[in-house]
Amino acid sequence: GFCLHVPSMADALVFSNAYAPEHLILQTDSASDYVKDIVNAGSVFVGHYSPESCGDYASGTNHTLPTYGYSKMYSGVNTATFLKHITSQELTRAGLANIGQTVMTLAEVEELEAHRNAVAIRLKDL
Protein backbone atom coordinates (compact mmCIF):
# COMPACT_ATOMS: atom_id res chain seq x y z
CA GLY A 1 0.00 0.00 0.00
CA PHE A 2 0.90 3.63 -0.11
CA CYS A 3 -0.35 7.01 1.03
CA LEU A 4 -1.08 9.72 -1.51
CA HIS A 5 -1.92 13.30 -0.54
CA VAL A 6 -4.07 15.24 -2.99
CA PRO A 7 -5.44 18.79 -2.70
CA SER A 8 -9.13 17.90 -2.67
CA MET A 9 -11.67 15.11 -2.50
CA ALA A 10 -12.45 15.78 -6.18
CA ASP A 11 -8.79 15.07 -7.02
CA ALA A 12 -8.89 11.93 -4.88
CA LEU A 13 -11.92 10.67 -6.79
CA VAL A 14 -10.27 11.36 -10.16
CA PHE A 15 -7.20 9.41 -9.03
CA SER A 16 -9.25 6.56 -7.60
CA ASN A 17 -11.36 6.16 -10.74
CA ALA A 18 -8.20 6.09 -12.88
CA TYR A 19 -6.53 3.58 -10.54
CA ALA A 20 -9.66 1.40 -10.35
CA PRO A 21 -9.01 -0.21 -6.97
CA GLU A 22 -10.21 -3.63 -5.90
CA HIS A 23 -11.29 -2.11 -2.57
CA LEU A 24 -12.09 1.56 -2.04
CA ILE A 25 -12.65 2.77 1.51
CA LEU A 26 -14.39 6.13 1.82
CA GLN A 27 -13.60 6.87 5.45
CA THR A 28 -14.54 10.52 5.59
CA ASP A 29 -17.38 12.67 6.80
CA SER A 30 -20.29 12.54 4.35
CA ALA A 31 -18.77 9.46 2.72
CA SER A 32 -22.11 8.38 1.25
CA ASP A 33 -22.23 11.61 -0.76
CA TYR A 34 -19.26 10.43 -2.82
CA VAL A 35 -20.50 6.97 -3.83
CA LYS A 36 -22.28 8.41 -6.87
CA ASP A 37 -18.93 9.67 -8.16
CA ILE A 38 -17.24 6.26 -8.12
CA VAL A 39 -17.17 4.64 -11.56
CA ASN A 40 -14.28 2.19 -11.14
CA ALA A 41 -13.96 0.11 -7.98
CA GLY A 42 -14.46 -3.53 -7.14
CA SER A 43 -16.28 -2.74 -3.91
CA VAL A 44 -16.76 0.51 -1.99
CA PHE A 45 -16.72 0.61 1.80
CA VAL A 46 -18.65 3.66 2.92
CA GLY A 47 -18.05 5.53 6.16
CA HIS A 48 -16.15 5.14 9.42
CA TYR A 49 -17.74 1.81 10.37
CA SER A 50 -17.36 -0.12 7.10
CA PRO A 51 -13.96 -1.82 7.02
CA GLU A 52 -13.03 -4.01 4.09
CA SER A 53 -12.93 -7.04 6.38
CA CYS A 54 -16.70 -6.87 6.88
CA GLY A 55 -17.28 -6.92 3.13
CA ASP A 56 -15.00 -9.91 2.77
CA TYR A 57 -16.67 -11.96 5.47
CA ALA A 58 -20.03 -10.76 6.73
CA SER A 59 -21.79 -7.66 5.40
CA GLY A 60 -23.23 -9.27 2.29
CA THR A 61 -20.94 -8.18 -0.54
CA ASN A 62 -18.55 -10.59 -2.19
CA HIS A 63 -14.87 -11.24 -1.56
CA THR A 64 -14.22 -12.10 -5.24
CA LEU A 65 -13.38 -8.73 -6.79
CA PRO A 66 -11.50 -7.50 -9.88
CA THR A 67 -7.84 -6.71 -9.18
CA TYR A 68 -5.10 -4.81 -11.05
CA GLY A 69 -7.44 -2.10 -12.36
CA TYR A 70 -9.87 -4.56 -13.91
CA SER A 71 -12.76 -2.83 -12.14
CA LYS A 72 -12.66 -0.51 -15.16
CA MET A 73 -14.21 -3.41 -17.09
CA TYR A 74 -15.60 -5.93 -14.61
CA SER A 75 -17.67 -6.10 -11.44
CA GLY A 76 -17.14 -8.33 -8.49
CA VAL A 77 -18.83 -11.71 -8.55
CA ASN A 78 -22.46 -11.29 -7.49
CA THR A 79 -25.78 -13.02 -8.03
CA ALA A 80 -26.13 -11.36 -11.46
CA THR A 81 -22.94 -13.19 -12.51
CA PHE A 82 -24.94 -16.43 -12.53
CA LEU A 83 -27.95 -15.13 -14.44
CA LYS A 84 -28.55 -15.96 -18.06
CA HIS A 85 -29.36 -13.03 -20.33
CA ILE A 86 -30.93 -13.52 -23.75
CA THR A 87 -31.08 -10.63 -26.18
CA SER A 88 -33.52 -10.25 -29.05
CA GLN A 89 -34.08 -7.72 -31.78
CA GLU A 90 -36.77 -6.99 -34.33
CA LEU A 91 -36.19 -4.59 -37.18
CA THR A 92 -38.87 -2.94 -39.24
CA ARG A 93 -38.61 -2.60 -43.00
CA ALA A 94 -37.44 0.99 -42.47
CA GLY A 95 -34.96 -0.14 -39.83
CA LEU A 96 -33.36 -2.69 -42.13
CA ALA A 97 -33.33 -0.15 -44.96
CA ASN A 98 -31.52 2.32 -42.68
CA ILE A 99 -28.77 0.03 -41.40
CA GLY A 100 -28.57 -2.63 -44.10
CA GLN A 101 -25.78 -1.12 -46.17
CA THR A 102 -23.64 -0.57 -43.07
CA VAL A 103 -24.14 -4.17 -41.99
CA MET A 104 -23.25 -5.43 -45.46
CA THR A 105 -20.09 -3.32 -45.50
CA LEU A 106 -18.98 -4.64 -42.11
CA ALA A 107 -19.71 -8.23 -43.10
CA GLU A 108 -17.75 -7.75 -46.31
CA VAL A 109 -14.76 -6.34 -44.41
CA GLU A 110 -14.86 -9.39 -42.12
CA GLU A 111 -15.19 -11.63 -45.19
CA LEU A 112 -18.45 -13.10 -43.92
CA GLU A 113 -20.24 -13.40 -47.24
CA ALA A 114 -23.25 -15.30 -45.86
CA HIS A 115 -23.88 -12.49 -43.34
CA ARG A 116 -23.63 -9.88 -46.11
CA ASN A 117 -25.87 -11.92 -48.36
CA ALA A 118 -28.55 -12.41 -45.67
CA VAL A 119 -29.01 -8.64 -45.62
CA ALA A 120 -28.62 -8.15 -49.38
CA ILE A 121 -31.42 -10.63 -50.14
CA ARG A 122 -33.78 -8.91 -47.73
CA LEU A 123 -32.93 -5.42 -49.02
CA LYS A 124 -33.59 -6.57 -52.57
CA ASP A 125 -37.11 -7.60 -51.54
CA LEU A 126 -37.93 -4.26 -49.87
N, C-alpha and C positions, 0 to 999 in steps of 0.2 A: 504494500500500500504506500501511499504518499499523501502529503498535505499540500494543497494548492490554494493560495490566497488570491482572490479576485476582487475587483472593486465593488461589485454589486451582485445581488441575487440574480438579476437578469443575465449578467456575464456568466455566473455559475451555471445557469440553466442552458445557455448556449454551449458551454464547454461540455456539460453532461450529455446533452443530446448528440453532440458530435462524437463523444467517447462511447456512448451506448453501453452503459454498465450493466453487468448481470444483476447487481443489487444496487439500488439507489436509496439512501436513507435521507429523508428530509426532516432533520432534527432541528427545527427552527420554529419560532413563534409563527402562527398562521400557516403552518406547513400545508394544510389541506388546500389553501388558496393556490398553491403552485402545481398541484397534480395535473391540472388542465394543460399546463405548459410542457409536460413531459411527453415526448414523442418517441424516444428510444430508451428503453430500460426493460430488463427482464422482469423485475418486480420492484415496486416502490413501497417503501416503509415510511409511513406518514406520522410524524409527530414524535414527541419525547418518549412515548411509551410503546413504540413499535420497533423493537430490535429485529434484525434479520433472523436471528435464531428462532423467533416465534413463527415467522413465515416458513422456515425450513421444517419445523416440527409440529406446530399446533394451531396456528391461527386460520388455516383453511386454504392458503395459497399453496403452490407447489414448489418443491425443492429443485425440480428439473428445469433449469433456466438456460437461455442462450448466453454463451460466454464469448469472449474475444471480439466484442462489438457486433455480434450477430443479432442483437436485439434491434438493429436497424432493419432486419428482414424477417425475423421470426419472433414468436411469442414463446413464453414458457409452456410446458405441457399443461393442458387443462382439459376439462371434459369435452370441449369443442374439438380437441385434437382427435377424438375417437368417433366423431360424427361423420356420416357420409353425406356429401353434398352433390346433388345432381343438378346440372344446369340445363336449360332448354331455351330455344329461341324460335321465333316465328316471324318471318319477314312477309311483308305485303308485296304486291306487285311493284308498287312504287319504291319500296325499300330495296328490293333486289335490283331494280333499275338504277337506283342511286349508288349502290356500292358494288355492283357486279363487276364493272371494269377494273376497279381497284383490286378486288379479290382475284380476278383472272391474272392481272399483272403480277401479284405476289406469288400466285401458284406457278406461273411461268418462270419467275426468277428462281423459285425453289425446285424447278424441274418436276413438278407434280402435275403432269398432263391430265390425269383423270380428274383432279380437283378443278383445274381450269375448265375442262370440258363440261363438268357437271353444271357450272354456271353458264357457260356459253350456250349450251342446249336450251336452258331455261330462258335466257335472254332472247334467244332467237324466236321463242314462242310467245313472247310478250306482245 
